[in-house]
């Protein structure tokens, strides 16, 4: 009617932030929409690193993971990140495929060839076949995105699941945390950090992805030569914290962690303090969580240390669900990160 002002209420759309989907939603979607047949021994679930398909005497282990945080060396990252998830299942990565999405205005011949060479050299390093995929130039991208798919194989008796942790097991951690996060921070904030750090320090932190390195292939396969490895998990987005929460959920157990036994590289800690990031929630590729029967813990540590891989016992598996931090006899919930801390600076 004339003279009557109609008020229109606008509803603000709610969108998820950058990072993984909320666990509750993802779990519902997987239960509601994923279909599997009898050959699928391990389907998609929170905490499991890859899918496992029964091929008789052996199992095919399949994983797909994108590289979205990294621009330079993204092909090398794609191979390593996907190989890690195959290795945590006790399998040897064998075949790699890549979907390469290139941004307009950057995809010249030299640029594309560098990506292919990057992938190829990483595959040669681990004796993996780079055997297929898809490449295209895509509009509305501000960086190259590579979606990798890795296939591996393992005998049934050597298959390791994230869901295998048992009450009383020890929780081991290799190397230290925030390795990948350290490299990404320096690459993203290099101009700013050059004012505060010497060139040698900048170079060293940029190369954290290679030394100490984001690959856990060597330590995962070494550990799995011993009987009594109940679970392994590769903490990535959400850092060590989310890796522990995912593993605990997969195994339907709890984990108690002694924070002072978690090694944080001094460079990583300094960067986290600089940008007000919690290292426990910073992308952590390069660390490997190994759950062992207590009677083999010493053997696992000796084997890894003999192969120049640092490892420490940081906690134990308990019955009460969730992840707790134990300090001076007092327990509190370990931090939980819906978003990886790296997103605060991107």
TIVEXDO-378795 format. One record per residue: x, y, z of N, C-alpha, C, CB in turn; residue in one letter. Coordinates in steps of 0.02 Angstrom, whole numbers, padded with zeros to 5 digits, always signed. Atoms other than C-alpha are relative to their C-alpha. Last residue first. Glycine has a CB too. Layout:
BEGIN
XYZXYZXYZXYZA
...
END
This chain:
BEGIN
+00007+00006+00074+02384-00777+00237-00049+00051-00027-00022-00071-00019X
-00048-00044+00033+02442-00728+00413-00007-00002-00076+00071-00018+00020X
+00000-00067-00030+02300-00792+00521+00046+00048-00037+00019-00004+00072X
+00049-00042+00035+02276-00942+00405-00003+00072+00027-00069-00032+00004X
-00031-00033+00057+02438-01016+00471-00048+00046-00036+00026-00053-00049X
-00027-00065-00020+02354-01051+00639+00030+00038-00059+00052-00009+00054X
-00072+00000-00010+02255-01192+00559+00024+00070+00016+00036-00029-00062X
-00039-00024+00057+02069-01170+00584+00074-00007+00016-00017+00073-00017X
+00045+00008+00057+01950-01264+00700+00035+00021-00065-00065+00042+00010X
-00002-00053+00052+02095-01278+00820-00047-00017-00057+00072+00008-00026X
+00035+00028+00058+02078-01373+00986-00005+00056-00052-00071-00029+00019X
+00034-00047+00046+02199-01333+01128-00029-00036-00061+00050+00053-00023X
-00050-00024+00048+02235-01479+01248-00035+00046-00050+00036-00060-00037X
+00011+00017+00070+02104-01490+01384+00056+00028-00043-00069+00025-00025X
+00044-00048+00032+02175-01475+01558-00008-00021-00073+00027+00074+00007X
+00023+00012+00068+02255-01595+01679-00043+00057-00025-00038-00066-00004X
+00065-00030+00016+02359-01559+01834-00017-00010-00074+00000+00076+00017X
+00055+00038-00028+02497-01675+01896-00069+00027-00015+00008-00005+00073X
-00006+00001-00073+02635-01549+01867-00061-00034+00032+00008+00070+00026X
-00058-00040-00022+02577-01528+01686-00002+00004+00076-00001+00071-00031X
-00016+00015-00070+02463-01647+01592+00063+00039+00020+00010-00076+00012X
-00068-00019-00015+02380-01588+01432+00012-00011+00074+00014+00075-00020X
-00015-00040-00059+02223-01681+01385+00074+00015+00004-00023-00037+00064X
-00072-00011-00007+02157-01746+01220+00012+00047+00058+00031+00027-00066X
-00026-00068+00005+01983-01820+01208+00075+00002+00007-00032+00044+00052X
-00006-00031+00066+01902-01981+01267+00028+00071+00003-00068+00002-00035X
+00044-00057+00004+01942-02060+01437+00008+00037-00066+00013+00048+00059X
+00069+00020+00018+02024-02229+01410-00046+00060-00010-00028-00045+00054X
+00043+00014-00058+02205-02173+01404-00070-00016-00023-00001+00060+00049X
+00070+00010+00018+02344-02171+01273-00039-00020+00063-00008-00054-00056X
+00026+00069+00000+02510-02103+01329-00073+00000-00018+00012-00033+00069X
+00062+00014-00037+02618-01950+01314-00020-00072-00003-00055+00043-00026X
+00033-00062-00023+02764-01860+01231-00064-00013+00040-00016+00044-00059X
+00065+00021-00026+02888-02002+01203-00033+00062+00030+00007-00058+00054X
+00008-00003-00073+03029-01932+01098-00070-00025+00018+00011+00072+00026X
+00065+00025-00022+03101-01952+00923-00004+00004+00076-00013-00073-00024X
+00016-00016-00070+03244-01876+00825-00070-00024+00017+00006+00076+00013X
+00066-00030-00004+03285-01965+00662-00016+00011+00074-00055-00046-00034X
-00005-00073-00005+03468-01999+00631-00068+00035-00004+00044+00027-00055X
+00008-00025+00069+03445-02180+00574-00006+00077-00002-00061-00032-00033X
-00056+00029+00037+03513-02247+00740-00001+00022-00073-00002-00077+00003X
-00059-00041-00016+03390-02125+00820+00062-00027-00035+00012+00001+00075X
+00005-00065+00033+03245-02208+00729+00062+00042+00013-00062+00037+00022X
-00002+00009+00072+03294-02385+00777+00000+00067-00036-00059-00043-00023X
-00068+00016+00019+03334-02335+00956+00007-00007-00076+00023-00065+00034X
-00042-00059-00008+03167-02248+00979+00072-00014-00022-00001+00023+00073X
+00019-00048+00053+03070-02394+00906+00045+00062+00004-00074+00020+00007X
-00027+00025+00064+03164-02518+01016-00015+00048-00057-00031-00069-00015X
-00073-00010+00001+03132-02414+01172+00031-00023-00066+00032-00037+00059X
-00015-00071+00005+02945-02406+01135+00075+00013-00005-00028+00038+00059X
-00045-00011+00058+02932-02593+01102+00021+00073-00007-00035-00024-00064X
-00059+00045-00001+02863-02649+01272+00046+00010-00060-00023-00071+00002X
-00054-00022-00044+02750-02497+01286+00064-00042-00003-00023+00001+00071X
+00006+00040-00061+02646-02546+01133+00060+00017+00043-00004-00078-00016X
-00034+00064-00008+02673-02404+01011-00023-00037+00063+00075+00010+00002X
+00029+00031-00060+02575-02258+00942+00028-00070+00007-00078-00001-00002X
-00004+00074+00001+02679-02157+00819-00027-00025+00067+00073-00025-00012X
+00024+00028-00063+02640-01974+00781+00000-00076-00007-00072+00027+00018X
+00038+00062+00004+02747-01913+00638-00019-00022+00070+00041-00055-00037X
+00006+00037-00063+02809-01735+00618-00039-00065-00013-00034+00042+00056X
-00069+00012-00020+02863-01670+00449+00004-00035+00066+00038+00066+00003X
-00031+00053+00041+02695-01594+00406+00074-00004+00016-00012+00014-00075X
-00055+00037-00031+02644-01487+00555+00029-00056-00042-00024-00029+00064X
-00006+00057+00046+02527-01348+00503+00066-00036+00012-00004+00025-00073X
-00030-00020+00063+02521-01235+00656+00016-00061-00043+00065+00041+00012X
+00052-00001+00052+02399-01275+00796+00026+00020-00069-00055+00045+00020X
+00036+00063-00003+02526-01329+00929-00054-00004-00055-00033-00008+00069X
-00033+00052+00039+02639-01186+00873-00036-00067+00001+00071-00010+00026X
-00013+00055-00046+02512-01057+00935+00032-00057-00039-00067-00023+00035X
+00028+00064+00020+02528-00902+00828+00017-00052+00052+00026-00021-00070X
+00051+00019-00049+02557-00723+00886-00039-00063-00021-00049+00058+00011X
+00066-00009+00032+02651-00669+00729-00058-00023+00044-00002-00038-00065X
+00000-00061+00041+02821-00639+00811-00070+00013-00028+00050-00007-00058X
+00005-00057-00045+02791-00770+00946-00006+00066-00039+00060+00003+00048X
+00067+00003-00029+02757-00901+00813-00011+00058+00048-00011-00067+00036X
+00048-00024+00050+02913-00847+00720-00071+00001+00027+00004-00044-00063X
-00011-00072+00008+03020-00865+00876-00049+00029-00050+00073+00013-00022X
+00028-00034-00058+02945-01035+00915+00007+00075-00006+00034-00024+00064X
+00073+00004+00005+02980-01099+00741-00033+00039+00056-00023-00072+00000X
+00020-00045+00054+03161-01039+00746-00076+00002-00007+00031-00022-00067X
-00005-00069-00023+03185-01122+00916-00021+00051-00053+00071+00015+00021X
-00063-00029+00024+03119-01288+00847+00003+00074+00022+00007-00007-00077X
+00014-00053+00048+02975-01348+00955+00067+00030-00021-00049+00055+00030X
-00055-00042+00024+03001-01515+01043-00025+00050-00053+00057-00043-00030X
+00010-00013+00071+02852-01583+01138+00055+00048-00024-00071+00030-00013X
-00037+00050+00038+02912-01653+01305-00008+00008-00075-00021-00070+00021X
-00072-00016-00003+02861-01497+01402+00043-00051-00036+00022+00006+00072X
-00019-00054+00045+02682-01520+01342+00075+00013-00001-00036+00063+00019X
-00043-00042-00042+02657-01689+01425+00031+00054-00044+00056-00043+00035X
-00062-00025+00027+02511-01762+01329+00038+00041+00051-00014+00042-00063X
-00027-00048-00048+02366-01871+01385+00071+00019-00021+00000-00029+00074X
-00073-00008-00001+02271-01955+01245+00018+00052+00052+00026+00021-00070X
-00024-00066-00018+02095-02024+01244+00076+00001-00001-00027+00022+00068X
-00038-00001-00062+02018-02172+01155+00015+00073+00018+00066-00041-00006X
+00049-00001-00055+01890-02206+01018+00036-00006+00068-00051-00057-00008X
-00011+00059-00041+02032-02253+00897-00050-00005+00058+00070+00001+00028X
+00000+00060+00042+01977-02133+00759+00004-00063+00042+00058+00002-00049X
+00068+00013+00023+01932-01999+00886-00004-00064-00041-00026+00059-00042X
+00039+00022-00058+02100-02010+00974-00072-00017-00021-00001+00055+00054X
-00019+00068-00017+02190-02002+00807-00041-00028+00058+00075-00003+00017X
+00025+00045+00052+02093-01850+00751+00017-00073+00016+00030+00020-00068X
+00073+00006-00006+02120-01760+00916-00028-00049-00052-00033+00069-00007X
+00014+00040-00059+02307-01797+00911-00075-00010+00009+00030+00033+00062X
-00022+00068+00014+02325-01735+00733-00015-00046+00058+00074+00000-00014X
+00053+00033+00037+02219-01584+00777+00019-00071-00020-00019+00040-00061X
+00062+00004-00039+02341-01533+00913-00054-00038-00037-00025+00070+00017X
-00003+00058-00044+02498-01574+00815-00065-00010+00037+00057+00007+00050X
-00059+00015-00038+02450-01447+00684-00003-00064+00041+00015+00056+00045X
+00020+00002-00070+02278-01391+00631+00055-00023+00045-00060-00044+00009X
+00038-00060-00018+02318-01437+00452-00027-00006+00072-00058+00012-00049X
-00010-00052+00052+02449-01576+00445-00037+00063+00023-00026-00024-00070X
+00036-00062-00015+02476-01708+00580+00015+00054-00052+00019+00026+00070X
-00039-00055+00028+02529-01874+00500-00037+00065+00015+00011-00010-00077X
+00040-00053+00029+02461-02020+00600+00045+00059-00017-00056+00022+00049X
-00041-00057+00020+02526-02189+00652-00045+00052-00031+00056-00021-00051X
+00030-00053+00040+02441-02329+00747+00054+00050-00019-00057+00035+00038X
+00074+00005+00000+02472-02493+00839-00033+00053-00043-00025+00005+00070X
+00020-00068+00020+02657-02519+00802-00076-00002-00008+00036+00023-00067X
+00023-00039-00057+02687-02679+00902-00013+00073-00015+00049-00004+00054X
+00068+00017-00022+02795-02778+00782-00020+00043+00059-00005-00076+00019X
+00004+00030-00066+02946-02685+00711-00072-00020+00016+00027+00047+00054X
-00037+00064+00004+02974-02653+00525-00003-00037+00067+00073+00012-00020X
+00045+00055+00015+02835-02523+00538+00036-00066-00012-00041+00017-00060X
+00036+00020-00060+02951-02402+00626-00042-00062-00013-00045+00057+00024X
-00047+00031-00047+03067-02398+00475-00037-00026+00062+00053+00052+00022X
-00015+00067+00025+02923-02370+00353+00050-00035+00046+00027+00004-00071X
+00060+00042-00003+02855-02224+00454+00016-00072-00022-00055+00030-00045X
+00013+00021-00068+03027-02150+00487-00061-00045+00006-00009+00060+00044X
-00054+00041-00026+03079-02147+00304-00017-00026+00070+00065+00039+00002X
+00000+00066+00032+02913-02084+00235+00052-00046+00032+00015+00008-00075X
-00003+00049-00055+02894-01942+00359+00004-00071-00027-00061+00008+00046X
+00013+00071+00014+02933-01806+00230+00005-00041+00064+00049-00027-00053X
+00071+00016-00012+02915-01625+00287-00016-00074-00015-00044+00045-00042X
+00039+00033+00051+03101-01596+00307-00071-00017+00018+00035-00060-00020X
+00004+00073-00013+03231-01558+00442-00047-00039-00046-00022-00011+00069X
-00043+00016-00058+03291-01493+00319-00027+00040+00059+00076+00018-00014X
-00046+00053+00022+03183-01501+00161+00048-00021+00056+00040+00024-00059X
+00039+00053+00033+03028-01405+00216+00045-00058-00022-00037+00029-00061X
+00024+00048-00050+03139-01309+00337-00039-00057-00032-00044+00036+00052X
-00016+00068+00020+03218-01230+00182-00019-00052+00053+00074-00005-00014X
+00037+00015+00061+03133-01063+00208+00010-00073-00020+00023+00046-00058X
+00069+00012-00018+03198-01065+00387-00043-00015-00061-00028+00059+00038X
+00006+00062-00038+03379-01087+00331-00072-00016+00017+00041+00005+00065X
-00010+00057+00045+03366-00955+00196-00010-00065+00036+00070+00002-00032X
+00058+00003+00045+03294-00826+00315+00005-00062-00045-00004+00065-00043X
+00056+00026-00041+03428-00866+00445-00063-00007-00042-00012+00046+00060X
-00012+00071-00012+03567-00846+00315-00057-00032+00040+00067-00011+00036X
+00017+00041+00059+03493-00681+00255+00010-00075+00011+00043+00022-00057X
-00054+00002+00048+03499-00608+00432-00019-00045-00059+00065-00024+00033X
-00044+00059+00000+03334-00582+00519+00055+00008-00052-00041-00064-00013X
-00014+00023-00068+03233-00429+00571+00049-00058+00003-00064-00021+00032X
-00019-00057-00042+03210-00322+00415+00024-00022+00069-00059+00049+00007X
-00066-00021+00020+03212-00476+00304+00026+00059+00042+00001+00018-00073X
-00050+00033-00043+03062-00537+00404+00071+00019-00018-00009-00075-00005X
+00002-00026-00069+02944-00411+00324+00056-00028+00043-00068-00016+00032X
-00018-00072+00004+02994-00452+00145+00002+00031+00070-00050+00038-00044X
-00072-00010+00008+02994-00639+00183+00020+00073+00001+00023-00033-00064X
-00017-00064-00034+02818-00645+00253+00074+00018-00007-00018-00005+00074X
+00055-00048+00007+02739-00780+00143+00019+00069+00027-00061-00025+00037X
+00013-00012+00071+02898-00882+00116-00054+00054-00010-00022-00066-00034X
-00056-00038+00028+02950-00862+00297-00012+00016-00073+00066-00038+00009X
-00002-00068-00028+02780-00914+00363+00054+00042-00032+00011-00004+00077X
+00052-00040+00032+02770-01062+00243+00001+00072+00026-00069-00031+00012X
-00019-00014+00069+02937-01134+00298-00051+00046-00034+00008-00065-00040X
-00057-00045-00002+02894-01121+00482+00020+00021-00070+00060-00033+00036X
+00024-00068-00017+02723-01198+00455+00056+00051+00000-00034-00001+00067X
+00027-00030+00061+02801-01348+00369-00023+00071+00012-00058-00043-00027X
-00052-00002+00052+02909-01385+00520-00026+00033-00063+00025-00071-00015X
+00004-00062+00039+02778-01337+00650+00054+00006-00053+00005+00060+00047X
+00062-00024+00031+02820-01479+00771+00011+00065-00039-00053+00011+00052X
+00027-00055-00039+02974-01582+00812-00058+00029-00038+00054+00055+00014X
-00028-00066+00018+03077-01725+00740-00022+00054+00048-00021+00019-00071X
-00065-00007+00033+02969-01878+00777+00015+00073-00015+00002-00041-00064X
+00000-00053+00049+02830-01892+00907+00070+00006-00030-00023+00068+00031X
-00065-00025+00020+02791-02045+01012-00008+00054-00053+00044-00058-00027X
+00007-00046+00056+02631-02085+01107+00069+00029-00015-00052+00057+00016X
-00039-00061-00002+02645-02239+01218-00012+00042-00063+00075-00016+00007X
-00052-00011+00050+02507-02368+01229+00038+00065+00013-00031+00001-00071X
-00065+00020-00026+02414-02398+01393+00056+00008-00049-00004-00070+00022X
-00014-00025-00067+02240-02395+01315+00067-00028+00026-00057-00018+00049X
+00030+00036-00056+02250-02446+01134+00020+00031+00067+00020-00075-00001X
-00028-00017-00066+02281-02354+00971-00038-00034+00056-00001+00076+00010X
-00027+00057-00036+02228-02448+00813+00028+00015+00069+00052-00031-00039X
+00050+00024-00048+02109-02321+00735+00026-00056+00044-00061-00024-00036X
+00004-00050-00053+02249-02228+00647-00047-00023+00056-00024+00068-00028X
+00057-00045+00001+02275-02389+00550+00005+00052+00056-00065-00039+00005X
+00006-00038-00062+02432-02487+00507-00057+00049-00006+00067+00036+00018X
+00044-00058+00003+02438-02623+00373-00007+00032+00069-00070-00020-00027X
-00039-00059-00018+02588-02739+00393-00042+00065-00004+00060+00006-00045X
-00026+00007-00068+02491-02904+00399+00041+00060+00022+00041-00063+00005X
+00052-00008-00050+02387-02855+00248+00027-00002+00072-00052-00054-00009X
+00028+00065-00017+02538-02830+00137-00048+00009+00058+00057-00052+00018X
-00026+00028-00062+02559-02651+00081-00030-00069+00010-00017+00046+00061X
+00021+00068-00016+02532-02552-00077+00035-00025+00062+00014-00047-00059X
-00054+00041-00027+02534-02371-00131-00025-00070+00015+00029+00031+00064X
+00020+00070-00010+02432-02249-00232+00061-00038+00026-00028-00031-00066X
-00053+00049-00007+02453-02061-00223-00030-00068+00013+00048+00020+00057X
+00028+00065-00020+02334-01929-00288+00057-00050+00000-00057-00023-00048X
-00037+00061+00013+02388-01748-00294-00040-00062+00020+00065+00000+00037X
+00034+00053-00037+02283-01593-00312+00034-00066-00018-00078-00002-00017X
-00011+00069+00023+02397-01452-00365-00038-00047+00046+00076-00017-00002X
+00025+00052-00046+02344-01271-00349+00012-00068-00032-00076+00011+00016X
+00007+00068+00026+02441-01130-00432-00025-00047+00054+00066-00025-00030X
-00060+00041-00005+02409-00959-00359-00014-00068-00030+00023-00007+00074X
-00056-00046-00013+02286-00813-00371+00065-00038+00011-00015+00043+00061X
-00049+00027-00048+02152-00916-00457+00054+00052+00011+00030-00067-00025X
+00015-00019-00069+02000-00832-00537+00044-00036+00052-00072-00015+00016X
+00011-00071-00019+02017-00919-00706-00013+00007+00075-00060+00029-00040X
+00065-00012-00031+02092-01092-00731-00006+00073+00021-00010-00046+00062X
-00005-00069-00024+02234-01147-00845-00071+00020+00022+00028+00049-00056X
+00039-00052+00035+02229-01336-00859+00014+00069+00030-00075-00015+00004X
-00027-00068-00006+02326-01494-00818-00043+00049-00038+00073+00003-00025X
+00035-00049+00043+02264-01671-00785+00030+00069+00013-00078-00001+00014X
+00032-00058-00031+02336-01828-00705-00035+00044-00051+00050+00040+00038X
+00061-00026+00030+02454-01970-00748-00027+00061+00035-00052-00052-00001X
+00031+00038+00054+02598-02086-00708-00065+00028-00028-00012-00068+00024X
+00044-00057+00016+02728-02002-00600-00037-00021-00063+00040+00068-00009X
+00016-00013+00070+02801-02168-00541-00047+00059-00005-00030-00062-00033X
+00072-00001+00014+02875-02164-00366-00010+00016-00074-00037+00053+00045X
+00013+00056+00046+03056-02211-00328-00075-00009-00011+00031-00065+00027X
+00033+00053-00038+03061-02092-00178-00017-00061-00042-00062+00027+00034X
-00032+00006-00065+03187-01968-00250-00028-00059+00040-00008+00064+00040X
-00062+00038+00008+03123-01999-00425+00035-00013+00067+00048+00036-00048X
+00018+00070+00011+02949-01942-00373+00062-00044-00008-00045-00006-00062X
+00023+00027-00064+03018-01781-00300-00019-00074-00007-00061+00040+00027X
-00059+00009-00042+03116-01748-00459-00019-00029+00068+00038+00066+00009X
-00040+00057+00024+02963-01778-00568+00060-00013+00045+00023+00013-00071X
+00035+00063-00016+02850-01663-00469+00043-00060-00016-00067-00004-00037X
+00006+00002-00073+02973-01517-00476-00033-00065+00023-00041+00060+00025X
-00066+00023-00022+03012-01553-00660+00001-00008+00076+00055+00050-00022X
-00008+00070+00018+02826-01541-00697+00066-00028+00023-00007-00008-00076X
+00045+00039-00043+02811-01379-00599+00007-00074-00015-00073+00023-00010X
-00030+00002-00068+02965-01304-00683-00043-00042+00048+00008+00071+00027X
-00052+00052+00001+02893-01352-00854+00034-00006+00068+00053+00017-00054X
+00032+00066-00003+02735-01253-00816+00053-00056+00001-00046-00010-00061X
+00033+00009-00065+02832-01095-00773-00030-00069+00007-00055+00053+00009X
-00052+00010-00050+02948-01109-00924-00031-00015+00069+00046+00062+00005X
-00032+00065+00009+02803-01133-01046+00051-00015+00055+00034-00003-00068X
-00042+00004+00059+02701-00988-00979+00036-00067-00002+00051+00057-00001X
-00013+00067+00027+02560-01011-00855+00037+00002-00067-00065-00039-00007X
-00063+00027-00026+02570-00851-00755+00022-00063-00037-00007-00015+00074X
-00053-00050-00003+02437-00737-00830+00066-00024+00027-00023+00055+00042X
-00010-00040+00060+02290-00850-00790+00057+00050+00010-00065+00038-00019X
+00034-00065+00005+02315-00961-00640+00014+00035-00067+00022+00045+00057X
-00046-00056+00008+02364-01145-00661-00038+00066-00006+00045-00011-00061X
+00042-00057+00019+02267-01294-00596+00043+00062+00001-00061+00007+00048X
-00036-00063-00007+02372-01453-00595-00044+00056-00026+00068-00002-00037X
+00042-00049+00035+02282-01618-00563+00031+00069+00014-00075-00004+00023X
+00008-00070-00022+02419-01739-00515-00049+00037-00045+00068+00036+00001X
+00035-00038+00052+02441-01928-00518-00012+00071+00027-00068-00035-00019X
+00025-00068-00014+02568-02026-00417-00033+00030-00061+00058+00045+00024X
+00024-00034+00060+02608-02213-00410-00032+00067+00018-00051-00045-00038X
-00025+00027+00063+02712-02315-00288-00018+00043-00061-00026-00069-00010X
+00030-00038+00055+02699-02257-00107+00031-00020-00066+00008+00077+00012X
-00052-00032+00040+02752-02399+00011-00034+00038-00057+00051-00052-00028X
-00007+00018+00070+02620-02441+00140+00058+00037-00033-00065+00014-00037X
-00047+00055+00005+02624-02442+00330+00015-00020-00071-00026-00059+00036X
+00039+00062+00000+02467-02336+00340+00044-00061-00005-00051+00001-00058X
+00027+00008-00067+02574-02187+00391-00046-00061+00005-00038+00062+00021X
-00049+00031-00044+02671-02215+00229-00027-00010+00071+00063+00042+00004X
-00006+00071+00019+02522-02179+00117+00044-00036+00050+00028-00008-00072X
+00061+00032-00021+02485-02017+00209-00003-00074-00020-00060+00036-00028X
+00003+00007-00073+02665-01961+00195-00061-00040+00022+00000+00068+00033X
-00040+00059-00018+02670-01997+00008-00001-00012+00075+00073+00009-00024X
+00040+00060+00015+02527-01873-00017+00038-00064+00017-00019-00001-00074X
+00059+00001-00045+02618-01733+00073-00041-00063-00012-00043+00062-00011X
-00018+00016-00068+02784-01771-00013-00060-00008+00046+00046+00053+00028X
-00025+00069-00003+02718-01778-00191+00013-00020+00073+00064-00008-00042X
+00055+00046+00015+02614-01621-00173+00020-00073+00005-00028+00014-00070X
+00043+00008-00059+02754-01526-00087-00054-00052-00012-00031+00068+00019X
-00040+00039-00048+02874-01557-00233-00041-00013+00063+00065+00037+00018X
-00002+00069+00026+02741-01496-00354+00037-00046+00047+00032-00002-00068X
+00063+00033-00017+02706-01341-00247-00002-00072-00026-00059+00038-00029X
-00014+00070-00016+02890-01290-00255-00064-00040+00016+00047-00004+00060X
-00063+00027+00026+02840-01106-00254+00010-00071+00026+00059+00045+00021X
-00005-00016+00070+02656-01070-00218+00062-00033-00030+00003+00076-00011X
-00067-00011+00026+02615-01152-00052-00003+00016-00074+00045-00061+00013X
-00035-00052-00037+02456-01143+00052+00065+00022-00033+00014-00023+00070X
+00033-00065+00008+02345-01237-00072+00036+00057+00035-00070-00003+00026X
-00047-00049-00026+02425-01406-00102-00028+00069-00014+00072-00009-00031X
-00021-00058+00040+02286-01532-00123+00055+00039+00034-00060+00045-00013X
-00009-00058-00043+02270-01709-00051+00023+00059-00043+00051-00015+00057X
-00002-00061+00040+02216-01875-00125+00002+00059+00047-00061+00004-00048X
+00005-00065-00035+02257-02044-00048-00002+00056-00051+00058+00010+00049X
+00010-00056+00045+02245-02227-00099-00013+00064+00040-00059-00013-00046X
+00013-00057-00044+02313-02384-00016-00003+00062-00043+00054+00006+00057X
-00013-00063+00033+02300-02544-00118-00020+00056+00047-00038+00005-00068X
+00051-00053-00001+02309-02695-00005+00024+00059-00042-00016+00022+00072X
-00022-00068-00015+02406-02856-00031-00059+00048+00001+00053+00024-00052X
-00056+00005-00047+02370-03042-00024+00025+00069+00021+00057-00040-00031X
-00021+00068-00011+02199-03014-00103+00055-00003+00052+00024-00031-00065X
-00020+00029+00065+02178-02839-00172+00027-00071+00009+00054+00044-00033X
-00023+00069-00003+02078-02766-00026+00016-00026-00071-00052-00045+00034X
+00041+00044+00041+02062-02577-00039+00033-00069-00002-00008+00029-00071X
-00034+00065+00010+02127-02457+00094-00048-00047-00037+00023-00031+00068X
+00046+00055+00012+02080-02272+00096+00039-00064-00015-00049+00016-00059X
+00011+00022+00069+02201-02148+00170-00052-00055-00002+00066-00023-00031X
-00037-00039+00049+02250-02047+00323-00014-00018-00072+00073-00007+00013X
-00036+00047+00044+02119-02108+00445+00031+00038-00057-00049-00055-00026X
-00061+00027-00029+02080-01976+00577+00037-00050-00043-00017-00032+00064X
-00043-00048-00035+01899-01937+00537+00061-00035+00029-00039+00037+00056X
+00022-00014-00068+01830-02067+00418+00049+00049+00032-00006-00065+00041X
-00015-00066-00027+01840-02115+00234-00029+00009+00071-00028+00054-00045X
+00031-00054+00037+01839-02301+00201+00017+00067+00031-00075-00010-00004X
+00001-00063-00038+01957-02434+00265-00029+00054-00045+00072+00019+00025X
-00014+00018-00069+01937-02614+00205-00003+00061+00046+00068-00035+00006X
-00027-00058-00036+01855-02567+00040+00007-00019+00074-00046+00063-00009X
-00073-00002+00007+01836-02731-00054+00032+00057+00039+00018+00006-00073X
-00033+00045-00046+01661-02757+00015+00076+00000-00005-00025-00070-00011X
+00015+00070+00010+01592-02603-00072+00042-00043+00047+00012-00021-00074X
-00059+00043+00008+01585-02422-00019-00022-00072-00011+00047+00006+00061X
+00018+00070+00010+01458-02281-00028+00063-00041-00013-00052-00009-00059X
-00053+00044+00027+01489-02108+00043-00025-00072-00005+00063+00004+00045X
-00006+00001+00072+01337-01994+00058+00053-00048-00028+00016+00068-00023X
+00062-00007+00039+01262-01997+00232+00010-00014-00074-00028+00069+00009X
+00048+00053-00016+01404-02064+00339-00060+00000-00047-00023+00007+00072X
-00030+00064+00018+01535-01956+00254-00047-00058+00013+00065-00010+00039X
+00000+00006+00073+01423-01803+00260+00029-00067-00022+00041+00057-00031X
+00069+00012+00023+01387-01826+00446-00002-00012-00076-00046+00059+00018X
+00019+00068-00021+01572-01844+00488-00070-00018-00024+00005-00006+00076X
-00034+00048+00043+01614-01690+00386-00020-00071+00017+00076+00009+00005X
+00031-00001+00067+01482-01587+00476+00031-00052-00045+00006+00069-00031X
+00068+00026-00008+01541-01638+00651-00035-00003-00068-00041+00045+00049X
+00001+00073-00005+01724-01617+00603-00070-00028+00003+00039-00022+00060X
+00009+00021-00070+01703-01437+00544-00009-00076+00004-00062+00035+00031X
+00070-00005-00022+01765-01426+00365-00004-00018+00074-00045-00046-00042X
+00041+00060+00004+01953-01403+00347-00072+00015+00021+00029-00055+00045X
-00025+00059-00037+02033-01236+00317-00046-00059-00009+00007+00016+00074X
-00051+00039+00036+01976-01061+00267+00024-00058+00043+00059+00046-00020X
-00065-00033+00010+01821-01004+00363+00047-00046-00040+00032+00018+00067X
-00054+00028-00039+01648-01079+00337+00065+00037-00013+00008-00075-00015X
-00046+00041+00038+01512-00967+00270+00055-00027+00046+00030+00039-00058X
-00054+00025-00042+01359-00895+00355+00043-00047-00041-00027-00034+00063X
-00020+00069+00012+01246-00792+00244+00060-00018+00043+00015-00012-00074X
-00071+00006+00017+01181-00633+00320+00017-00074-00007+00044+00034+00054X
-00032+00052-00039+00992-00628+00317+00072-00008-00024-00039-00068-00006X
-00050+00038+00038+00917-00468+00256+00035-00049+00046+00052+00048-00033X
-00055+00025-00041+00758-00408+00336+00047-00042-00043-00027-00041+00059X
-00024+00065+00024+00651-00308+00220+00060-00021+00042+00018+00004-00076X
-00068+00014-00020+00555-00169+00301+00019-00071-00022+00008+00008+00077X
-00011+00070-00019+00401-00120+00206+00074-00010+00016-00022-00048-00058X
-00069+00021+00013+00364+00063+00208+00009-00071+00024+00052+00047+00034X
-00023+00051-00047+00180+00101+00195+00070-00023-00020-00050-00060+00004X
-00013-00031-00065+00136+00263+00112+00023-00049+00053-00061+00034+00025X
-00037-00062+00004+00056+00177-00037+00008+00030+00070-00034+00050-00047X
+00043-00060+00000+00000+00000+00000+00044+00062+00000-00048+00000+00061X
END
